Amino acid sequence: MKKHLKMLNDAVKKGGVFASSYVGGLSGAFIPVSEDSTMARRAQSGDITIDKLEAMTSVCSVGLDMIAIPGNTPADVISAMIADEVSIGVCNNKTMAVRVIPVPGAVKGDTVVFGGLLGSATVMEAHTSSPSLFIRRGGRIPAPLLSLRN
């Protein structure tokens, strides 16, 4: 009986792997703010913020995608956004990505039209407090050690 359960569990796991690789390779979902008209409207009304999107990535997404930010956003602020997503990925053992678009001359609330399938985006405010002290610490992110899991 145990052998049959082990075979069934193995088949279910492999079926899930094959299914997710067949439909795109990742079993998560990007939230492309500029490519989805409802998301774009919610960003414009202020119902969706970068902080909310980042929180959502910890449970239901694979990263921040197609988010327009002011062009004068400092590099260390963008670095901190990337570091946040890396942390979420390490904790949840999943692939994460960040695709933010600094728009020169734009300010919070401006609408940017990318054209075609890329749609348009409302420029969202990035954090204004500087994470430079943290970012300057540098360091590296080691590969996950799956063998230490219970």
C-alpha positions, 0 to 999 in steps of 0.5 A: 500500500505504501508503495502505491501511495508513493507512486501516486504522490510522485505522479501528482508532483511530476504532473504539476511540473509538466503542467506548469512547464507546458503553459509557460515555465513558471507557476506564478503570475506577473502583475503587469500594471501597464498591460492590464487596463484594470490594474492601470486604472487602479494605479491611477486612482491610487488604490494600488501602490508599489508597496501593495504590489510588493506585498502581493508578490510575496504570495501570488506573483513572481515580481513587480512588472511594468511599473512606471516610476519618476525618472529622478528616482535614485538608483539606491531606491531602485536597488532597494526595490530589487533587494526586497524582491530578492528577499521575498524570492529567497524566503519563498524559494521562487523566481522573482523579477523586477521591471520598473521603468524610470520615466524621465521628467515624469512625476507621480500621477502622470500617464505614460503611453508605451504603445502596442501591447505594452499599454499605458501606465500611471507613474507611481511614487517610489519611496523617497527615504534613502536606503543608501546606507543599507545598499552600500553594505553590499554583500551577496546572496548565496544559493538556497540550501534546500538540503537544510529543510525539514 
